[in-house]
Amino acid sequence: IVARTGYNFECTTGQRKYGGPPPNYDKSPPGPGTEVYVGKIPQDVMENELILLFEQVGTIYELRLMMNPQNSLNKGFCFITYCEKSEAQAAAETYNNYEIRPRKFIKVNVSIPNTRIYLGNLPKFKNKDQIFEEVSQYVEGLKDVIIYDIPDDPSKKNRGFAFLDFDSHKHASDAKKKLSSENMLVFNHTCVVDWADPQDEPNDEVMSKVKVLYIRNLKSNVLEQDLRTLFEPFGSLEKVKKIKDYAFVHYNEREAAMKALEHLNNTVC
């Protein structure tokens, strides 16, 4: 296969890697949504069989087959990156539950690269910029810090935790390992570190039908009637529901919801 395609092939401890990038590839590396996870692979299946199968739906950028160094058998899964998102989607649609061997069905889905980690046990008087500056001393690739304040207590700048967004899964993974290490202190605190649950991005068709706004950081003295008075000038409301310090405002028309979002986002209620 390598002679036919001209791809590179590397065999290292725990991994057999094909490609990355393909020959004469002069674009940026493929972005999110181009990688598929292939699971439940029979242990005697090797990359040559997988390449012949998965190259039928698109141009493979890279294939990484995870190996058990103790017995030279695969670990039952691999990652395949395509050059285009549409090719990865086609692979998932075509080969999920594919019978690769008699009564052996593989699992295929588009990978969701996690670039966000949770950082807990933070001092509550530290703001977003201070957290960013502190964490940046120890990690690389930090893009953003997401915090949630306490509307009824302005003296507290966060709720004791933050979400850290990174520019790549690798930087997020390295940061998680670093911040979780023994004797690692952030603001002289031992922090709780974990992956944040990745969220699927809704597609354009779904978003085109959304007529509900989510409102957060509301003080306890803000009532549903106050919200109705604030949001009703932008269009007819179906209902308003406040829960603790957040609320949902339901419009009858999406256009009204978008108009309210444009005018009221990041304003003081």
LOKOLDREN-281816 format. One record per residue (C-alpha): residue in one letter; x, z, y. Coordinates in nm, 4 decimals. Layout:
<sites>
<site resn="A" u="X" w="Z" v="Y"/>
...
</sites>
This chain:
<sites>
<site resn="I" u="0.0000" w="0.0000" v="0.0000"/>
<site resn="V" u="0.2800" w="0.0874" v="0.2431"/>
<site resn="A" u="0.4439" w="-0.2511" v="0.1785"/>
<site resn="R" u="0.1128" w="-0.4234" v="0.2542"/>
<site resn="T" u="0.0188" w="-0.2256" v="0.5685"/>
<site resn="G" u="0.3575" w="-0.1366" v="0.7170"/>
<site resn="Y" u="0.2478" w="0.2220" v="0.7768"/>
<site resn="N" u="0.4922" w="0.5125" v="0.7630"/>
<site resn="F" u="0.4635" w="0.7603" v="0.4777"/>
<site resn="E" u="0.5973" w="1.1175" v="0.4763"/>
<site resn="C" u="0.5874" w="1.3746" v="0.1995"/>
<site resn="T" u="0.6557" w="1.7326" v="0.3109"/>
<site resn="T" u="0.5811" w="2.0761" v="0.1707"/>
<site resn="G" u="0.2045" w="2.1110" v="0.1535"/>
<site resn="Q" u="0.1176" w="1.7652" v="0.2904"/>
<site resn="R" u="0.1366" w="1.3924" v="0.2228"/>
<site resn="K" u="0.1008" w="1.1951" v="0.5455"/>
<site resn="Y" u="0.0193" w="0.8256" v="0.5788"/>
<site resn="G" u="0.0416" w="0.6554" v="0.9189"/>
<site resn="G" u="0.0217" w="0.8179" v="1.2596"/>
<site resn="P" u="0.0316" w="0.5761" v="1.4354"/>
<site resn="P" u="-0.0301" w="0.2394" v="1.2652"/>
<site resn="P" u="0.2246" w="-0.0398" v="1.3154"/>
<site resn="N" u="0.2229" w="-0.1954" v="1.6642"/>
<site resn="Y" u="-0.0232" w="0.0648" v="1.7947"/>
<site resn="D" u="0.0246" w="0.0808" v="2.1731"/>
<site resn="K" u="-0.2741" w="0.2939" v="2.2820"/>
<site resn="S" u="-0.3120" w="0.6662" v="2.3421"/>
<site resn="P" u="-0.3649" w="0.8774" v="2.0279"/>
<site resn="P" u="-0.7306" w="0.8853" v="1.9206"/>
<site resn="G" u="-0.9353" w="1.1584" v="2.0865"/>
<site resn="P" u="-1.2039" w="1.3995" v="1.9658"/>
<site resn="G" u="-1.4589" w="1.2595" v="1.7244"/>
<site resn="T" u="-1.2187" w="1.0209" v="1.5489"/>
<site resn="E" u="-1.1183" w="1.2525" v="1.2638"/>
<site resn="V" u="-1.3143" w="1.3086" v="0.9426"/>
<site resn="Y" u="-1.2794" w="1.5919" v="0.6948"/>
<site resn="V" u="-1.2949" w="1.4880" v="0.3309"/>
<site resn="G" u="-1.3629" w="1.7716" v="0.0870"/>
<site resn="K" u="-1.4319" w="1.8253" v="-0.2828"/>
<site resn="I" u="-1.1629" w="1.5712" v="-0.3734"/>
<site resn="P" u="-1.0685" w="1.5857" v="-0.7437"/>
<site resn="Q" u="-0.7204" w="1.7352" v="-0.7644"/>
<site resn="D" u="-0.5643" w="1.4328" v="-0.9330"/>
<site resn="V" u="-0.6762" w="1.1888" v="-0.6602"/>
<site resn="M" u="-0.3874" w="1.0781" v="-0.4387"/>
<site resn="E" u="-0.3637" w="0.9039" v="-0.1036"/>
<site resn="N" u="-0.3444" w="0.5510" v="-0.2491"/>
<site resn="E" u="-0.6986" w="0.5805" v="-0.3843"/>
<site resn="L" u="-0.8297" w="0.7373" v="-0.0626"/>
<site resn="I" u="-0.6677" w="0.4740" v="0.1596"/>
<site resn="L" u="-0.8221" w="0.1868" v="-0.0357"/>
<site resn="L" u="-1.1626" w="0.3498" v="-0.0020"/>
<site resn="F" u="-1.1614" w="0.4658" v="0.3590"/>
<site resn="E" u="-0.9889" w="0.1642" v="0.5160"/>
<site resn="Q" u="-1.2981" w="-0.0392" v="0.4272"/>
<site resn="V" u="-1.4918" w="0.1103" v="0.7218"/>
<site resn="G" u="-1.2232" w="0.1036" v="0.9909"/>
<site resn="T" u="-0.8586" w="0.1139" v="1.0909"/>
<site resn="I" u="-0.6944" w="0.4340" v="0.9722"/>
<site resn="Y" u="-0.4686" w="0.5929" v="1.2327"/>
<site resn="E" u="-0.3494" w="0.8717" v="1.0052"/>
<site resn="L" u="-0.4332" w="1.0312" v="0.6703"/>
<site resn="R" u="-0.3136" w="1.3808" v="0.5758"/>
<site resn="L" u="-0.3676" w="1.4937" v="0.2178"/>
<site resn="M" u="-0.3168" w="1.8680" v="0.1718"/>
<site resn="M" u="-0.1042" w="1.9497" v="-0.1346"/>
<site resn="N" u="-0.0334" w="2.2532" v="-0.3496"/>
<site resn="P" u="0.3489" w="2.2707" v="-0.3639"/>
<site resn="Q" u="0.3372" w="2.4763" v="-0.6838"/>
<site resn="N" u="0.1733" w="2.2136" v="-0.9039"/>
<site resn="S" u="0.1928" w="1.8870" v="-0.7007"/>
<site resn="L" u="-0.1861" w="1.8512" v="-0.7072"/>
<site resn="N" u="-0.3961" w="1.8127" v="-0.3937"/>
<site resn="K" u="-0.5873" w="2.1121" v="-0.2568"/>
<site resn="G" u="-0.9185" w="1.9296" v="-0.2683"/>
<site resn="F" u="-0.9336" w="1.8084" v="0.0902"/>
<site resn="C" u="-0.7744" w="1.5767" v="0.3439"/>
<site resn="F" u="-0.8113" w="1.4693" v="0.7073"/>
<site resn="I" u="-0.8431" w="1.1047" v="0.8077"/>
<site resn="T" u="-0.8138" w="0.9963" v="1.1713"/>
<site resn="Y" u="-0.9496" w="0.6579" v="1.2733"/>
<site resn="C" u="-0.8647" w="0.4563" v="1.5818"/>
<site resn="E" u="-1.2259" w="0.4629" v="1.7041"/>
<site resn="K" u="-1.5066" w="0.7214" v="1.7000"/>
<site resn="S" u="-1.7501" w="0.4646" v="1.5608"/>
<site resn="E" u="-1.5240" w="0.4177" v="1.2572"/>
<site resn="A" u="-1.5153" w="0.7906" v="1.1860"/>
<site resn="Q" u="-1.8933" w="0.8044" v="1.2105"/>
<site resn="A" u="-1.9202" w="0.5086" v="0.9736"/>
<site resn="A" u="-1.6920" w="0.6835" v="0.7248"/>
<site resn="A" u="-1.9087" w="0.9961" v="0.7301"/>
<site resn="E" u="-2.2280" w="0.7956" v="0.6875"/>
<site resn="T" u="-2.0856" w="0.5749" v="0.4125"/>
<site resn="Y" u="-1.8902" w="0.8207" v="0.1998"/>
<site resn="N" u="-2.0582" w="1.1585" v="0.2302"/>
<site resn="N" u="-2.1715" w="1.2447" v="-0.1252"/>
<site resn="Y" u="-1.9833" w="0.9389" v="-0.2552"/>
<site resn="E" u="-1.9184" w="0.9531" v="-0.6315"/>
<site resn="I" u="-1.5414" w="0.9094" v="-0.6380"/>
<site resn="R" u="-1.5208" w="0.9949" v="-1.0071"/>
<site resn="P" u="-1.7954" w="1.0316" v="-1.2667"/>
<site resn="R" u="-2.0090" w="1.3270" v="-1.1487"/>
<site resn="K" u="-1.7540" w="1.4099" v="-0.8767"/>
<site resn="F" u="-1.9007" w="1.3729" v="-0.5266"/>
<site resn="I" u="-1.6868" w="1.4061" v="-0.2142"/>
<site resn="K" u="-1.7984" w="1.5671" v="0.1111"/>
<site resn="V" u="-1.7264" w="1.3755" v="0.4337"/>
<site resn="N" u="-1.8094" w="1.4769" v="0.7908"/>
<site resn="V" u="-1.6710" w="1.4155" v="1.1371"/>
<site resn="S" u="-1.4383" w="1.6993" v="1.2344"/>
<site resn="I" u="-1.5081" w="1.9051" v="1.5437"/>
<site resn="P" u="-1.1686" w="2.0058" v="1.6861"/>
<site resn="N" u="-1.1895" w="2.3628" v="1.8117"/>
<site resn="T" u="-1.0071" w="2.4050" v="2.1422"/>
<site resn="R" u="-1.1652" w="2.7344" v="2.2485"/>
<site resn="I" u="-1.0763" w="3.0905" v="2.1510"/>
<site resn="Y" u="-1.2413" w="3.4245" v="2.2208"/>
<site resn="L" u="-1.0359" w="3.6981" v="2.3891"/>
<site resn="G" u="-1.1914" w="4.0437" v="2.3823"/>
<site resn="N" u="-1.1063" w="4.3968" v="2.5006"/>
<site resn="L" u="-1.0100" w="4.2785" v="2.8492"/>
<site resn="P" u="-1.0146" w="4.5150" v="3.1473"/>
<site resn="K" u="-1.3393" w="4.4462" v="3.3292"/>
<site resn="F" u="-1.1874" w="4.4518" v="3.6780"/>
<site resn="K" u="-0.9819" w="4.1361" v="3.6165"/>
<site resn="N" u="-1.1198" w="3.8083" v="3.7520"/>
<site resn="K" u="-1.0888" w="3.4555" v="3.6207"/>
<site resn="D" u="-0.7703" w="3.3663" v="3.8114"/>
<site resn="Q" u="-0.5968" w="3.6880" v="3.7077"/>
<site resn="I" u="-0.6807" w="3.6306" v="3.3418"/>
<site resn="F" u="-0.5603" w="3.2691" v="3.3634"/>
<site resn="E" u="-0.2310" w="3.3758" v="3.5216"/>
<site resn="E" u="-0.1733" w="3.6567" v="3.2706"/>
<site resn="V" u="-0.2485" w="3.4521" v="2.9584"/>
<site resn="S" u="-0.0502" w="3.1502" v="3.0826"/>
<site resn="Q" u="0.2666" w="3.3597" v="3.0606"/>
<site resn="Y" u="0.2386" w="3.3614" v="2.6821"/>
<site resn="V" u="0.0725" w="3.0330" v="2.5819"/>
<site resn="E" u="0.0803" w="2.6589" v="2.6546"/>
<site resn="G" u="-0.1983" w="2.4127" v="2.7272"/>
<site resn="L" u="-0.4491" w="2.6559" v="2.8820"/>
<site resn="K" u="-0.7052" w="2.4530" v="3.0800"/>
<site resn="D" u="-0.9739" w="2.6991" v="3.1773"/>
<site resn="V" u="-1.0936" w="3.0579" v="3.1478"/>
<site resn="I" u="-1.4668" w="3.1205" v="3.1110"/>
<site resn="I" u="-1.5974" w="3.4647" v="3.2010"/>
<site resn="Y" u="-1.9399" w="3.6179" v="3.2564"/>
<site resn="D" u="-1.9835" w="3.8746" v="3.5293"/>
<site resn="I" u="-2.2315" w="4.1610" v="3.5514"/>
<site resn="P" u="-2.4801" w="4.0754" v="3.8298"/>
<site resn="D" u="-2.5881" w="4.4364" v="3.8881"/>
<site resn="D" u="-2.2299" w="4.5681" v="3.9089"/>
<site resn="P" u="-2.0099" w="4.3608" v="4.1441"/>
<site resn="S" u="-1.7147" w="4.5952" v="4.0818"/>
<site resn="K" u="-1.6828" w="4.4511" v="3.7316"/>
<site resn="K" u="-1.5464" w="4.0966" v="3.7282"/>
<site resn="N" u="-1.6084" w="4.0246" v="3.3588"/>
<site resn="R" u="-1.7899" w="4.1720" v="3.0597"/>
<site resn="G" u="-1.4768" w="4.2697" v="2.8714"/>
<site resn="F" u="-1.4179" w="3.9297" v="2.7146"/>
<site resn="A" u="-1.3367" w="3.5706" v="2.8054"/>
<site resn="F" u="-1.3266" w="3.2289" v="2.6422"/>
<site resn="L" u="-1.0014" w="3.0353" v="2.6735"/>
<site resn="D" u="-1.0179" w="2.6539" v="2.6751"/>
<site resn="F" u="-0.7086" w="2.4541" v="2.5737"/>
<site resn="D" u="-0.6137" w="2.0885" v="2.6008"/>
<site resn="S" u="-0.5723" w="2.0479" v="2.2231"/>
<site resn="H" u="-0.6524" w="2.2161" v="1.8944"/>
<site resn="K" u="-0.2805" w="2.2692" v="1.8321"/>
<site resn="H" u="-0.2315" w="2.4608" v="2.1579"/>
<site resn="A" u="-0.5446" w="2.6654" v="2.0863"/>
<site resn="S" u="-0.4214" w="2.7426" v="1.7354"/>
<site resn="D" u="-0.0750" w="2.8388" v="1.8626"/>
<site resn="A" u="-0.2322" w="3.0618" v="2.1283"/>
<site resn="K" u="-0.4553" w="3.2348" v="1.8742"/>
<site resn="K" u="-0.1533" w="3.3082" v="1.6575"/>
<site resn="K" u="0.0535" w="3.4303" v="1.9544"/>
<site resn="L" u="-0.2169" w="3.6498" v="2.1076"/>
<site resn="S" u="-0.3023" w="3.7963" v="1.7663"/>
<site resn="S" u="0.0564" w="3.8896" v="1.6873"/>
<site resn="E" u="0.1624" w="4.2498" v="1.6427"/>
<site resn="N" u="0.2664" w="4.4285" v="1.9630"/>
<site resn="M" u="0.1140" w="4.1529" v="2.1792"/>
<site resn="L" u="-0.0428" w="4.3031" v="2.4930"/>
<site resn="V" u="-0.2569" w="4.1342" v="2.7601"/>
<site resn="F" u="-0.2834" w="4.3488" v="3.0733"/>
<site resn="N" u="-0.1237" w="4.6210" v="2.8572"/>
<site resn="H" u="-0.4229" w="4.6017" v="2.6218"/>
<site resn="T" u="-0.4325" w="4.5054" v="2.2557"/>
<site resn="C" u="-0.6895" w="4.2272" v="2.2563"/>
<site resn="V" u="-0.9343" w="4.0974" v="1.9988"/>
<site resn="V" u="-0.8711" w="3.7283" v="1.9330"/>
<site resn="D" u="-1.0822" w="3.4845" v="1.7323"/>
<site resn="W" u="-1.2032" w="3.1278" v="1.7282"/>
<site resn="A" u="-1.5083" w="3.0578" v="1.9406"/>
<site resn="D" u="-1.7798" w="2.8761" v="1.7496"/>
<site resn="P" u="-1.7504" w="2.5038" v="1.8221"/>
<site resn="Q" u="-2.0619" w="2.3484" v="1.9699"/>
<site resn="D" u="-2.1838" w="1.9989" v="1.8900"/>
<site resn="E" u="-2.2328" w="1.7927" v="2.2030"/>
<site resn="P" u="-2.5914" w="1.6644" v="2.2178"/>
<site resn="N" u="-2.6197" w="1.2883" v="2.2295"/>
<site resn="D" u="-2.7509" w="1.0934" v="2.5275"/>
<site resn="E" u="-3.0890" w="1.0361" v="2.3658"/>
<site resn="V" u="-3.1461" w="1.4100" v="2.3223"/>
<site resn="M" u="-3.0243" w="1.4935" v="2.6716"/>
<site resn="S" u="-3.2533" w="1.2304" v="2.8261"/>
<site resn="K" u="-3.5532" w="1.4353" v="2.7085"/>
<site resn="V" u="-3.4421" w="1.7828" v="2.8223"/>
<site resn="K" u="-3.6748" w="1.9398" v="3.0794"/>
<site resn="V" u="-3.5625" w="2.3044" v="3.0528"/>
<site resn="L" u="-3.3042" w="2.4760" v="3.2751"/>
<site resn="Y" u="-3.1013" w="2.7789" v="3.1654"/>
<site resn="I" u="-3.0396" w="3.0285" v="3.4477"/>
<site resn="R" u="-2.7814" w="3.3062" v="3.4054"/>
<site resn="N" u="-2.6253" w="3.5913" v="3.6026"/>
<site resn="L" u="-2.9597" w="3.7190" v="3.7290"/>
<site resn="K" u="-2.9873" w="4.0670" v="3.8741"/>
<site resn="S" u="-3.2345" w="4.3082" v="3.7190"/>
<site resn="N" u="-3.4588" w="4.3042" v="4.0281"/>
<site resn="V" u="-3.5175" w="3.9265" v="4.0061"/>
<site resn="L" u="-3.8672" w="3.8671" v="3.8662"/>
<site resn="E" u="-4.0199" w="3.5644" v="3.6955"/>
<site resn="Q" u="-4.2400" w="3.5123" v="4.0019"/>
<site resn="D" u="-3.9261" w="3.5005" v="4.2198"/>
<site resn="L" u="-3.7862" w="3.2262" v="3.9986"/>
<site resn="R" u="-4.1125" w="3.0366" v="4.0051"/>
<site resn="T" u="-4.1116" w="3.0480" v="4.3851"/>
<site resn="L" u="-3.7523" w="2.9226" v="4.3910"/>
<site resn="F" u="-3.7883" w="2.6395" v="4.1393"/>
<site resn="E" u="-4.1455" w="2.5186" v="4.1960"/>
<site resn="P" u="-4.0675" w="2.3141" v="4.5119"/>
<site resn="F" u="-3.8763" w="2.0664" v="4.2932"/>
<site resn="G" u="-4.1668" w="1.9874" v="4.0618"/>
<site resn="S" u="-4.4490" w="2.1108" v="3.8428"/>
<site resn="L" u="-4.3506" w="2.4016" v="3.6152"/>
<site resn="E" u="-4.4776" w="2.4546" v="3.2642"/>
<site resn="K" u="-4.3501" w="2.8139" v="3.2403"/>
<site resn="V" u="-4.0723" w="3.0551" v="3.3428"/>
<site resn="K" u="-3.9321" w="3.3129" v="3.1027"/>
<site resn="K" u="-3.6773" w="3.5785" v="3.2045"/>
<site resn="I" u="-3.4828" w="3.7719" v="2.9375"/>
<site resn="K" u="-3.2510" w="4.0463" v="3.0661"/>
<site resn="D" u="-3.0039" w="3.8725" v="3.2997"/>
<site resn="Y" u="-3.0921" w="3.5134" v="3.2131"/>
<site resn="A" u="-3.4000" w="3.2917" v="3.2170"/>
<site resn="F" u="-3.5430" w="2.9567" v="3.1099"/>
<site resn="V" u="-3.7327" w="2.7384" v="3.3564"/>
<site resn="H" u="-3.9519" w="2.4753" v="3.1890"/>
<site resn="Y" u="-4.0509" w="2.1704" v="3.3930"/>
<site resn="N" u="-4.3193" w="1.9182" v="3.3035"/>
<site resn="E" u="-4.0929" w="1.6296" v="3.4065"/>
<site resn="R" u="-3.7191" w="1.5814" v="3.3491"/>
<site resn="E" u="-3.6704" w="1.4293" v="3.6943"/>
<site resn="A" u="-3.7837" w="1.7554" v="3.8548"/>
<site resn="A" u="-3.5491" w="1.9581" v="3.6340"/>
<site resn="M" u="-3.2527" w="1.7398" v="3.7315"/>
<site resn="K" u="-3.3408" w="1.7670" v="4.1002"/>
<site resn="A" u="-3.3517" w="2.1479" v="4.0761"/>
<site resn="L" u="-3.0220" w="2.1518" v="3.8883"/>
<site resn="E" u="-2.8567" w="1.9422" v="4.1564"/>
<site resn="H" u="-2.9771" w="2.1619" v="4.4425"/>
<site resn="L" u="-2.9607" w="2.5129" v="4.2917"/>
<site resn="N" u="-2.6643" w="2.5142" v="4.0526"/>
<site resn="N" u="-2.3989" w="2.7694" v="4.1599"/>
<site resn="T" u="-2.6209" w="2.9152" v="4.4342"/>
<site resn="V" u="-2.7063" w="3.2803" v="4.4886"/>
<site resn="C" u="-3.0474" w="3.3923" v="4.3687"/>
</sites>
